[in-house]
Amino acid sequence: MNPAATVLVLRHATGKSVPSMTDWGINTRKKD
């Protein structure tokens, strides 16, 4: 399972209530 996909799902499910998680996912993807 892709971490980025999980972040997107969490973001959609929580209505962007977890910016920290989103930022972590974006940063991880950018670093990768």
Secondary structure as the mmCIF struct_conf table of DSSP 4:
data_model
#
loop_
_struct_conf.conf_type_id
_struct_conf.id
_struct_conf.beg_label_comp_id
_struct_conf.beg_label_asym_id
_struct_conf.beg_label_seq_id
_struct_conf.end_label_comp_id
_struct_conf.end_label_asym_id
_struct_conf.end_label_seq_id
HELX_RH_AL_P HELX_RH_AL_P1 PRO A 3 THR A 14
TURN_TY1_P TURN_TY1_P1 GLY A 15 GLY A 15
BEND BEND1 LYS A 16 LYS A 16
HELX_RH_AL_P HELX_RH_AL_P2 PRO A 19 LYS A 31
#
